[in-house]
Amino acid sequence: MKIEIDLDKCQGYAQCVLEAPEIFELNESGLAQTLAAGVTSENEKYALAAADLCPMQAISINN
């Protein structure tokens, strides 16, 4: 599972960080970034939930 964040859409609401702090963080510009390139199988549900919660729909997840 690979996560991509569209930084043109991200507004830094940090819903992804609140839902999955082990996967997402905000960078120096206040925009989302991933802590790792991929997601472990045990964290998949959190990554999917974070993508669903993103108000700007800036997170895409590919298998």
PQR file with spaces between the fields and no chain letter, atoms N, CA, C, O and H, PARSE charges and radii, in Angstrom:
ATOM       1  N    MET     1       0.836   -1.165    0.000 -0.4000 1.5000
ATOM       2  CA   MET     1       0.000    0.000    0.000 -0.0000 2.0000
ATOM       3  C    MET     1       0.891    1.242    0.000  0.5500 1.7000
ATOM       4  O    MET     1       1.764    1.394    0.855 -0.5500 1.4000
ATOM       5  N    LYS     2       0.660    2.119   -0.962 -0.4000 1.5000
ATOM       6  CA   LYS     2       1.451    3.343   -1.089 -0.0000 2.0000
ATOM       7  C    LYS     2       0.535    4.556   -0.952  0.5500 1.7000
ATOM       8  O    LYS     2      -0.564    4.588   -1.505 -0.5500 1.4000
ATOM       9  H    LYS     2      -0.049    1.995   -1.656  0.4000 1.0000
ATOM      10  N    ILE     3       1.005    5.545   -0.210 -0.4000 1.5000
ATOM      11  CA   ILE     3       0.236    6.761    0.031 -0.0000 2.0000
ATOM      12  C    ILE     3       0.836    7.906   -0.777  0.5500 1.7000
ATOM      13  O    ILE     3       2.053    8.088   -0.811 -0.5500 1.4000
ATOM      14  H    ILE     3       1.898    5.519    0.239  0.4000 1.0000
ATOM      15  N    GLU     4      -0.032    8.669   -1.423 -0.4000 1.5000
ATOM      16  CA   GLU     4       0.397    9.876   -2.120 -0.0000 2.0000
ATOM      17  C    GLU     4      -0.439   11.040   -1.614  0.5500 1.7000
ATOM      18  O    GLU     4      -1.652   10.916   -1.441 -0.5500 1.4000
ATOM      19  H    GLU     4      -1.021    8.521   -1.395  0.4000 1.0000
ATOM      20  N    ILE     5       0.217   12.172   -1.378 -0.4000 1.5000
ATOM      21  CA   ILE     5      -0.471   13.372   -0.915 -0.0000 2.0000
ATOM      22  C    ILE     5      -0.328   14.443   -1.985  0.5500 1.7000
ATOM      23  O    ILE     5       0.781   14.788   -2.395 -0.5500 1.4000
ATOM      24  H    ILE     5       1.202   12.272   -1.519  0.4000 1.0000
ATOM      25  N    ASP     6      -1.457   14.960   -2.428 -0.4000 1.5000
ATOM      26  CA   ASP     6      -1.460   16.042   -3.412 -0.0000 2.0000
ATOM      27  C    ASP     6      -1.277   17.354   -2.649  0.5500 1.7000
ATOM      28  O    ASP     6      -2.220   17.860   -2.040 -0.5500 1.4000
ATOM      29  H    ASP     6      -2.357   14.680   -2.095  0.4000 1.0000
ATOM      30  N    LEU     7      -0.074   17.894   -2.684 -0.4000 1.5000
ATOM      31  CA   LEU     7       0.228   19.101   -1.923 -0.0000 2.0000
ATOM      32  C    LEU     7      -0.460   20.340   -2.482  0.5500 1.7000
ATOM      33  O    LEU     7      -0.534   21.366   -1.805 -0.5500 1.4000
ATOM      34  H    LEU     7       0.692   17.483   -3.178  0.4000 1.0000
ATOM      35  N    ASP     8      -0.966   20.256   -3.712 -0.4000 1.5000
ATOM      36  CA   ASP     8      -1.751   21.363   -4.256 -0.0000 2.0000
ATOM      37  C    ASP     8      -3.139   21.413   -3.616  0.5500 1.7000
ATOM      38  O    ASP     8      -3.764   22.471   -3.556 -0.5500 1.4000
ATOM      39  H    ASP     8      -0.906   19.422   -4.262  0.4000 1.0000
ATOM      40  N    LYS     9      -3.615   20.258   -3.139 -0.4000 1.5000
ATOM      41  CA   LYS     9      -4.925   20.186   -2.486 -0.0000 2.0000
ATOM      42  C    LYS     9      -4.832   20.326   -0.966  0.5500 1.7000
ATOM      43  O    LYS     9      -5.740   20.873   -0.340 -0.5500 1.4000
ATOM      44  H    LYS     9      -3.108   19.398   -3.188  0.4000 1.0000
ATOM      45  N    CYS    10      -3.765   19.844   -0.380 -0.4000 1.5000
ATOM      46  CA   CYS    10      -3.622   19.842    1.079 -0.0000 2.0000
ATOM      47  C    CYS    10      -3.647   21.271    1.623  0.5500 1.7000
ATOM      48  O    CYS    10      -2.962   22.157    1.112 -0.5500 1.4000
ATOM      49  H    CYS    10      -3.027   19.400   -0.889  0.4000 1.0000
ATOM      50  N    GLN    11      -4.442   21.473    2.662 -0.4000 1.5000
ATOM      51  CA   GLN    11      -4.540   22.778    3.310 -0.0000 2.0000
ATOM      52  C    GLN    11      -4.040   22.741    4.753  0.5500 1.7000
ATOM      53  O    GLN    11      -4.133   23.739    5.468 -0.5500 1.4000
ATOM      54  H    GLN    11      -4.998   20.753    3.078  0.4000 1.0000
ATOM      55  N    GLY    12      -3.511   21.599    5.182 -0.4000 1.5000
ATOM      56  CA   GLY    12      -2.937   21.496    6.517 -0.0000 2.0000
ATOM      57  C    GLY    12      -3.943   21.374    7.640  0.5500 1.7000
ATOM      58  O    GLY    12      -3.656   21.787    8.764 -0.5500 1.4000
ATOM      59  H    GLY    12      -3.435   20.788    4.601  0.4000 1.0000
ATOM      60  N    TYR    13      -5.114   20.820    7.372 -0.4000 1.5000
ATOM      61  CA   TYR    13      -6.119   20.644    8.423 -0.0000 2.0000
ATOM      62  C    TYR    13      -5.711   19.596    9.454  0.5500 1.7000
ATOM      63  O    TYR    13      -6.248   19.577   10.562 -0.5500 1.4000
ATOM      64  H    TYR    13      -5.347   20.485    6.459  0.4000 1.0000
ATOM      65  N    ALA    14      -4.779   18.737    9.106 -0.4000 1.5000
ATOM      66  CA   ALA    14      -4.173   17.740   10.004 -0.0000 2.0000
ATOM      67  C    ALA    14      -5.124   16.651   10.471  0.5500 1.7000
ATOM      68  O    ALA    14      -4.863   16.011   11.489 -0.5500 1.4000
ATOM      69  H    ALA    14      -4.343   18.753    8.206  0.4000 1.0000
ATOM      70  N    GLN    15      -6.204   16.425    9.766 -0.4000 1.5000
ATOM      71  CA   GLN    15      -7.090   15.324   10.131 -0.0000 2.0000
ATOM      72  C    GLN    15      -6.372   13.982    9.988  0.5500 1.7000
ATOM      73  O    GLN    15      -6.618   13.052   10.755 -0.5500 1.4000
ATOM      74  H    GLN    15      -6.415   16.944    8.938  0.4000 1.0000
ATOM      75  N    CYS    16      -5.494   13.894    9.009 -0.4000 1.5000
ATOM      76  CA   CYS    16      -4.728   12.660    8.811 -0.0000 2.0000
ATOM      77  C    CYS    16      -3.787   12.412    9.990  0.5500 1.7000
ATOM      78  O    CYS    16      -3.620   11.274   10.427 -0.5500 1.4000
ATOM      79  H    CYS    16      -5.294   14.650    8.385  0.4000 1.0000
ATOM      80  N    VAL    17      -3.182   13.467   10.493 -0.4000 1.5000
ATOM      81  CA   VAL    17      -2.261   13.342   11.629 -0.0000 2.0000
ATOM      82  C    VAL    17      -3.021   12.911   12.876  0.5500 1.7000
ATOM      83  O    VAL    17      -2.534   12.081   13.645 -0.5500 1.4000
ATOM      84  H    VAL    17      -3.318   14.392   10.138  0.4000 1.0000
ATOM      85  N    LEU    18      -4.199   13.464   13.079 -0.4000 1.5000
ATOM      86  CA   LEU    18      -5.010   13.086   14.237 -0.0000 2.0000
ATOM      87  C    LEU    18      -5.463   11.632   14.153  0.5500 1.7000
ATOM      88  O    LEU    18      -5.498   10.929   15.164 -0.5500 1.4000
ATOM      89  H    LEU    18      -4.594   14.138   12.455  0.4000 1.0000
ATOM      90  N    GLU    19      -5.807   11.182   12.951 -0.4000 1.5000
ATOM      91  CA   GLU    19      -6.294    9.813   12.766 -0.0000 2.0000
ATOM      92  C    GLU    19      -5.164    8.792   12.763  0.5500 1.7000
ATOM      93  O    GLU    19      -5.331    7.687   13.279 -0.5500 1.4000
ATOM      94  H    GLU    19      -5.778   11.753   12.130  0.4000 1.0000
ATOM      95  N    ALA    20      -4.025    9.142   12.194 -0.4000 1.5000
ATOM      96  CA   ALA    20      -2.931    8.176   12.038 -0.0000 2.0000
ATOM      97  C    ALA    20      -1.576    8.847   12.260  0.5500 1.7000
ATOM      98  O    ALA    20      -0.818    9.032   11.308 -0.5500 1.4000
ATOM      99  H    ALA    20      -3.890   10.040   11.774  0.4000 1.0000
ATOM     100  N    PRO    21      -1.264    9.213   13.504 -0.5600 1.5000
ATOM     101  CA   PRO    21       0.000    9.908   13.769  0.2800 2.0000
ATOM     102  C    PRO    21       1.240    9.064   13.507  0.5500 1.7000
ATOM     103  O    PRO    21       2.340    9.606   13.391 -0.5500 1.4000
ATOM     104  N    GLU    22       1.082    7.753   13.413 -0.4000 1.5000
ATOM     105  CA   GLU    22       2.216    6.896   13.100 -0.0000 2.0000
ATOM     106  C    GLU    22       2.511    6.862   11.602  0.5500 1.7000
ATOM     107  O    GLU    22       3.529    6.316   11.175 -0.5500 1.4000
ATOM     108  H    GLU    22       0.189    7.313   13.508  0.4000 1.0000
ATOM     109  N    ILE    23       1.606    7.455   10.800 -0.4000 1.5000
ATOM     110  CA   ILE    23       1.756    7.453    9.347 -0.0000 2.0000
ATOM     111  C    ILE    23       1.986    8.859    8.791  0.5500 1.7000
ATOM     112  O    ILE    23       2.762    9.035    7.851 -0.5500 1.4000
ATOM     113  H    ILE    23       0.780    7.899   11.147  0.4000 1.0000
ATOM     114  N    PHE    24       1.315    9.858    9.369 -0.4000 1.5000
ATOM     115  CA   PHE    24       1.348   11.221    8.839 -0.0000 2.0000
ATOM     116  C    PHE    24       1.910   12.214    9.848  0.5500 1.7000
ATOM     117  O    PHE    24       1.831   12.013   11.059 -0.5500 1.4000
ATOM     118  H    PHE    24       0.685    9.715   10.132  0.4000 1.0000
ATOM     119  N    GLU    25       2.478   13.289    9.313 -0.4000 1.5000
ATOM     120  CA   GLU    25       2.898   14.436   10.111 -0.0000 2.0000
ATOM     121  C    GLU    25       2.770   15.670    9.230  0.5500 1.7000
ATOM     122  O    GLU    25       2.602   15.561    8.015 -0.5500 1.4000
ATOM     123  H    GLU    25       2.543   13.452    8.329  0.4000 1.0000
ATOM     124  N    LEU    26       2.851   16.839    9.847 -0.4000 1.5000
ATOM     125  CA   LEU    26       2.865   18.076    9.072 -0.0000 2.0000
ATOM     126  C    LEU    26       4.308   18.511    8.879  0.5500 1.7000
ATOM     127  O    LEU    26       5.119   18.429    9.801 -0.5500 1.4000
ATOM     128  H    LEU    26       2.988   16.928   10.834  0.4000 1.0000
ATOM     129  N    ASN    27       4.621   18.972    7.679 -0.4000 1.5000
ATOM     130  CA   ASN    27       5.984   19.436    7.403 -0.0000 2.0000
ATOM     131  C    ASN    27       6.156   20.883    7.869  0.5500 1.7000
ATOM     132  O    ASN    27       5.250   21.452    8.477 -0.5500 1.4000
ATOM     133  H    ASN    27       3.962   19.038    6.931  0.4000 1.0000
ATOM     134  N    GLU    28       7.299   21.468    7.589 -0.4000 1.5000
ATOM     135  CA   GLU    28       7.595   22.840    8.030 -0.0000 2.0000
ATOM     136  C    GLU    28       6.637   23.869    7.441  0.5500 1.7000
ATOM     137  O    GLU    28       6.441   24.940    8.016 -0.5500 1.4000
ATOM     138  H    GLU    28       8.035   21.006    7.095  0.4000 1.0000
ATOM     139  N    SER    29       6.047   23.548    6.303 -0.4000 1.5000
ATOM     140  CA   SER    29       5.083   24.448    5.662 -0.0000 2.0000
ATOM     141  C    SER    29       3.670   24.246    6.186  0.5500 1.7000
ATOM     142  O    SER    29       2.748   24.959    5.788 -0.5500 1.4000
ATOM     143  H    SER    29       6.206   22.678    5.836  0.4000 1.0000
ATOM     144  N    GLY    30       3.498   23.273    7.082 -0.4000 1.5000
ATOM     145  CA   GLY    30       2.183   22.988    7.640 -0.0000 2.0000
ATOM     146  C    GLY    30       1.327   22.084    6.786  0.5500 1.7000
ATOM     147  O    GLY    30       0.114   22.004    6.981 -0.5500 1.4000
ATOM     148  H    GLY    30       4.247   22.694    7.405  0.4000 1.0000
ATOM     149  N    LEU    31       1.952   21.399    5.835 -0.4000 1.5000
ATOM     150  CA   LEU    31       1.235   20.477    4.961 -0.0000 2.0000
ATOM     151  C    LEU    31       1.563   19.041    5.334  0.5500 1.7000
ATOM     152  O    LEU    31       2.611   18.760    5.916 -0.5500 1.4000
ATOM     153  H    LEU    31       2.937   21.464    5.676  0.4000 1.0000
ATOM     154  N    ALA    32       0.658   18.140    4.992 -0.4000 1.5000
ATOM     155  CA   ALA    32       0.826   16.735    5.354 -0.0000 2.0000
ATOM     156  C    ALA    32       1.964   16.083    4.584  0.5500 1.7000
ATOM     157  O    ALA    32       2.233   16.409    3.428 -0.5500 1.4000
ATOM     158  H    ALA    32      -0.193   18.368    4.519  0.4000 1.0000
ATOM     159  N    GLN    33       2.614   15.162    5.255 -0.4000 1.5000
ATOM     160  CA   GLN    33       3.598   14.295    4.617 -0.0000 2.0000
ATOM     161  C    GLN    33       3.559   12.964    5.348  0.5500 1.7000
ATOM     162  O    GLN    33       3.108   12.872    6.489 -0.5500 1.4000
ATOM     163  H    GLN    33       2.396   14.897    6.194  0.4000 1.0000
ATOM     164  N    THR    34       4.043   11.933    4.660 -0.4000 1.5000
ATOM     165  CA   THR    34       4.074   10.617    5.283 -0.0000 2.0000
ATOM     166  C    THR    34       5.395   10.418    6.008  0.5500 1.7000
ATOM     167  O    THR    34       6.419   10.995    5.643 -0.5500 1.4000
ATOM     168  H    THR    34       4.409   12.008    3.732  0.4000 1.0000
ATOM     169  N    LEU    35       5.348    9.600    7.028 -0.4000 1.5000
ATOM     170  CA   LEU    35       6.551    9.277    7.779 -0.0000 2.0000
ATOM     171  C    LEU    35       7.335    8.153    7.119  0.5500 1.7000
ATOM     172  O    LEU    35       8.527    7.987    7.381 -0.5500 1.4000
ATOM     173  H    LEU    35       4.515    9.132    7.324  0.4000 1.0000
ATOM     174  N    ALA    36       6.666    7.373    6.254 -0.4000 1.5000
ATOM     175  CA   ALA    36       7.316    6.267    5.549 -0.0000 2.0000
ATOM     176  C    ALA    36       6.686    6.149    4.166  0.5500 1.7000
ATOM     177  O    ALA    36       5.558    6.595    3.955 -0.5500 1.4000
ATOM     178  H    ALA    36       5.698    7.508    6.041  0.4000 1.0000
ATOM     179  N    ALA    37       7.400    5.558    3.238 -0.4000 1.5000
ATOM     180  CA   ALA    37       6.908    5.427    1.867 -0.0000 2.0000
ATOM     181  C    ALA    37       5.722    4.475    1.765  0.5500 1.7000
ATOM     182  O    ALA    37       4.822    4.688    0.953 -0.5500 1.4000
ATOM     183  H    ALA    37       8.317    5.196    3.410  0.4000 1.0000
ATOM     184  N    GLY    38       5.718    3.442    2.572 -0.4000 1.5000
ATOM     185  CA   GLY    38       4.650    2.463    2.535 -0.0000 2.0000
ATOM     186  C    GLY    38       3.966    2.330    3.876  0.5500 1.7000
ATOM     187  O    GLY    38       4.379    2.937    4.864 -0.5500 1.4000
ATOM     188  H    GLY    38       6.450    3.269    3.232  0.4000 1.0000
ATOM     189  N    VAL    39       2.921    1.532    3.900 -0.4000 1.5000
ATOM     190  CA   VAL    39       2.141    1.315    5.113 -0.0000 2.0000
ATOM     191  C    VAL    39       2.141   -0.170    5.429  0.5500 1.7000
ATOM     192  O    VAL    39       1.955   -0.999    4.538 -0.5500 1.4000
ATOM     193  H    VAL    39       2.586    1.039    3.097  0.4000 1.0000
ATOM     194  N    THR    40       2.348   -0.502    6.680 -0.4000 1.5000
ATOM     195  CA   THR    40       2.297   -1.905    7.085 -0.0000 2.0000
ATOM     196  C    THR    40       0.854   -2.386    7.059  0.5500 1.7000
ATOM     197  O    THR    40      -0.077   -1.582    7.119 -0.5500 1.4000
ATOM     198  H    THR    40       2.499    0.171    7.403  0.4000 1.0000
ATOM     199  N    SER    41       0.674   -3.680    6.972 -0.4000 1.5000
ATOM     200  CA   SER    41      -0.675   -4.238    6.915 -0.0000 2.0000
ATOM     201  C    SER    41      -1.470   -3.913    8.173  0.5500 1.7000
ATOM     202  O    SER    41      -2.691   -3.765    8.113 -0.5500 1.4000
ATOM     203  H    SER    41       1.430   -4.333    6.923  0.4000 1.0000
ATOM     204  N    GLU    42      -0.792   -3.800    9.304 -0.4000 1.5000
ATOM     205  CA   GLU    42      -1.508   -3.483   10.543 -0.0000 2.0000
ATOM     206  C    GLU    42      -1.963   -2.025   10.604  0.5500 1.7000
ATOM     207  O    GLU    42      -2.855   -1.696   11.387 -0.5500 1.4000
ATOM     208  H    GLU    42       0.199   -3.920    9.353  0.4000 1.0000
ATOM     209  N    ASN    43      -1.369   -1.148    9.795 -0.4000 1.5000
ATOM     210  CA   ASN    43      -1.756    0.263    9.785 -0.0000 2.0000
ATOM     211  C    ASN    43      -2.643    0.648    8.606  0.5500 1.7000
ATOM     212  O    ASN    43      -3.016    1.813    8.467 -0.5500 1.4000
ATOM     213  H    ASN    43      -0.645   -1.416    9.159  0.4000 1.0000
ATOM     214  N    GLU    44      -2.984   -0.320    7.754 -0.4000 1.5000
ATOM     215  CA   GLU    44      -3.773   -0.016    6.563 -0.0000 2.0000
ATOM     216  C    GLU    44      -5.096    0.653    6.892  0.5500 1.7000
ATOM     217  O    GLU    44      -5.481    1.622    6.237 -0.5500 1.4000
ATOM     218  H    GLU    44      -2.681   -1.266    7.867  0.4000 1.0000
ATOM     219  N    LYS    45      -5.797    0.146    7.901 -0.4000 1.5000
ATOM     220  CA   LYS    45      -7.115    0.704    8.223 -0.0000 2.0000
ATOM     221  C    LYS    45      -7.015    2.159    8.669  0.5500 1.7000
ATOM     222  O    LYS    45      -7.926    2.947    8.417 -0.5500 1.4000
ATOM     223  H    LYS    45      -5.485   -0.641    8.433  0.4000 1.0000
ATOM     224  N    TYR    46      -5.918    2.520    9.328 -0.4000 1.5000
ATOM     225  CA   TYR    46      -5.735    3.906    9.762 -0.0000 2.0000
ATOM     226  C    TYR    46      -5.424    4.817    8.576  0.5500 1.7000
ATOM     227  O    TYR    46      -5.884    5.958    8.525 -0.5500 1.4000
ATOM     228  H    TYR    46      -5.178    1.880    9.533  0.4000 1.0000
ATOM     229  N    ALA    47      -4.653    4.316    7.641 -0.4000 1.5000
ATOM     230  CA   ALA    47      -4.343    5.090    6.436 -0.0000 2.0000
ATOM     231  C    ALA    47      -5.608    5.334    5.617  0.5500 1.7000
ATOM     232  O    ALA    47      -5.828    6.441    5.127 -0.5500 1.4000
ATOM     233  H    ALA    47      -4.279    3.390    7.683  0.4000 1.0000
ATOM     234  N    LEU    48      -6.431    4.313    5.471 -0.4000 1.5000
ATOM     235  CA   LEU    48      -7.680    4.453    4.727 -0.0000 2.0000
ATOM     236  C    LEU    48      -8.626    5.425    5.418  0.5500 1.7000
ATOM     237  O    LEU    48      -9.273    6.241    4.762 -0.5500 1.4000
ATOM     238  H    LEU    48      -6.252    3.413    5.869  0.4000 1.0000
ATOM     239  N    ALA    49      -8.704    5.337    6.740 -0.4000 1.5000
ATOM     240  CA   ALA    49      -9.560    6.254    7.499 -0.0000 2.0000
ATOM     241  C    ALA    49      -9.073    7.687    7.354  0.5500 1.7000
ATOM     242  O    ALA    49      -9.877    8.606    7.198 -0.5500 1.4000
ATOM     243  H    ALA    49      -8.178    4.674    7.273  0.4000 1.0000
ATOM     244  N    ALA    50      -7.767    7.881    7.403 -0.4000 1.5000
ATOM     245  CA   ALA    50      -7.205    9.226    7.256 -0.0000 2.0000
ATOM     246  C    ALA    50      -7.528    9.799    5.880  0.5500 1.7000
ATOM     247  O    ALA    50      -7.865   10.977    5.761 -0.5500 1.4000
ATOM     248  H    ALA    50      -7.113    7.135    7.530  0.4000 1.0000
ATOM     249  N    ALA    51      -7.429    8.980    4.853 -0.4000 1.5000
ATOM     250  CA   ALA    51      -7.759    9.438    3.501 -0.0000 2.0000
ATOM     251  C    ALA    51      -9.230    9.832    3.415  0.5500 1.7000
ATOM     252  O    ALA    51      -9.570   10.838    2.792 -0.5500 1.4000
ATOM     253  H    ALA    51      -7.156    8.023    4.950  0.4000 1.0000
ATOM     254  N    ASP    52     -10.097    9.046    4.035 -0.4000 1.5000
ATOM     255  CA   ASP    52     -11.529    9.360    4.031 -0.0000 2.0000
ATOM     256  C    ASP    52     -11.835   10.647    4.791  0.5500 1.7000
ATOM     257  O    ASP    52     -12.748   11.385    4.419 -0.5500 1.4000
ATOM     258  H    ASP    52      -9.821    8.229    4.541  0.4000 1.0000
ATOM     259  N    LEU    53     -11.081   10.916    5.847 -0.4000 1.5000
ATOM     260  CA   LEU    53     -11.327   12.093    6.678 -0.0000 2.0000
ATOM     261  C    LEU    53     -10.760   13.386    6.103  0.5500 1.7000
ATOM     262  O    LEU    53     -11.138   14.472    6.541 -0.5500 1.4000
ATOM     263  H    LEU    53     -10.340   10.316    6.149  0.4000 1.0000
ATOM     264  N    CYS    54      -9.874   13.285    5.143 -0.4000 1.5000
ATOM     265  CA   CYS    54      -9.245   14.488    4.586 -0.0000 2.0000
ATOM     266  C    CYS    54     -10.312   15.369    3.927  0.5500 1.7000
ATOM     267  O    CYS    54     -10.935   14.956    2.949 -0.5500 1.4000
ATOM     268  H    CYS    54      -9.568   12.403    4.787  0.4000 1.0000
ATOM     269  N    PRO    55     -10.525   16.582    4.456 -0.5600 1.5000
ATOM     270  CA   PRO    55     -11.573   17.436    3.892  0.2800 2.0000
ATOM     271  C    PRO    55     -11.278   17.907    2.470  0.5500 1.7000
ATOM     272  O    PRO    55     -12.197   18.284    1.742 -0.5500 1.4000
ATOM     273  N    MET    56     -10.025   17.889    2.071 -0.4000 1.5000
ATOM     274  CA   MET    56      -9.643   18.323    0.729 -0.0000 2.0000
ATOM     275  C    MET    56      -9.432   17.145   -0.225  0.5500 1.7000
ATOM     276  O    MET    56      -9.119   17.343   -1.399 -0.5500 1.4000
ATOM     277  H    MET    56      -9.279   17.582    2.662  0.4000 1.0000
ATOM     278  N    GLN    57      -9.605   15.913    0.285 -0.4000 1.5000
ATOM     279  CA   GLN    57      -9.390   14.703   -0.516 -0.0000 2.0000
ATOM     280  C    GLN    57      -8.015   14.721   -1.178  0.5500 1.7000
ATOM     281  O    GLN    57      -7.872   14.395   -2.356 -0.5500 1.4000
ATOM     282  H    GLN    57      -9.859   15.752    1.239  0.4000 1.0000
ATOM     283  N    ALA    58      -7.008   15.106   -0.398 -0.4000 1.5000
ATOM     284  CA   ALA    58      -5.641   15.235   -0.904 -0.0000 2.0000
ATOM     285  C    ALA    58      -4.840   13.943   -0.802  0.5500 1.7000
ATOM     286  O    ALA    58      -3.728   13.863   -1.325 -0.5500 1.4000
ATOM     287  H    ALA    58      -7.123   15.370    0.559  0.4000 1.0000
ATOM     288  N    ILE    59      -5.391   12.935   -0.136 -0.4000 1.5000
ATOM     289  CA   ILE    59      -4.658   11.686    0.087 -0.0000 2.0000
ATOM     290  C    ILE    59      -5.205   10.601   -0.828  0.5500 1.7000
ATOM     291  O    ILE    59      -6.407   10.337   -0.844 -0.5500 1.4000
ATOM     292  H    ILE    59      -6.294   13.001    0.288  0.4000 1.0000
ATOM     293  N    SER    60      -4.320    9.979   -1.583 -0.4000 1.5000
ATOM     294  CA   SER    60      -4.709    8.821   -2.390 -0.0000 2.0000
ATOM     295  C    SER    60      -3.872    7.630   -1.956  0.5500 1.7000
ATOM     296  O    SER    60      -2.694    7.756   -1.622 -0.5500 1.4000
ATOM     297  H    SER    60      -3.344   10.193   -1.570  0.4000 1.0000
ATOM     298  N    ILE    61      -4.511    6.481   -1.971 -0.4000 1.5000
ATOM     299  CA   ILE    61      -3.855    5.255   -1.531 -0.0000 2.0000
ATOM     300  C    ILE    61      -3.942    4.236   -2.651  0.5500 1.7000
ATOM     301  O    ILE    61      -5.018    3.966   -3.184 -0.5500 1.4000
ATOM     302  H    ILE    61      -5.468    6.379   -2.243  0.4000 1.0000
ATOM     303  N    ASN    62      -2.796    3.677   -2.998 -0.4000 1.5000
ATOM     304  CA   ASN    62      -2.714    2.674   -4.062 -0.0000 2.0000
ATOM     305  C    ASN    62      -2.141    1.385   -3.501  0.5500 1.7000
ATOM     306  O    ASN    62      -1.216    1.395   -2.689 -0.5500 1.4000
ATOM     307  H    ASN    62      -1.922    3.896   -2.565  0.4000 1.0000
ATOM     308  N    ASN    63      -2.704    0.290   -3.945 -0.4000 1.5000
ATOM     309  CA   ASN    63      -2.212   -1.016   -3.484 -0.0000 2.0000
ATOM     310  C    ASN    63      -1.061   -1.443   -4.267  0.5500 1.7000
ATOM     311  O    ASN    63      -0.513   -2.518   -4.023 -0.5500 1.4000
ATOM     312  H    ASN    63      -3.455    0.282   -4.604  0.4000 1.0000
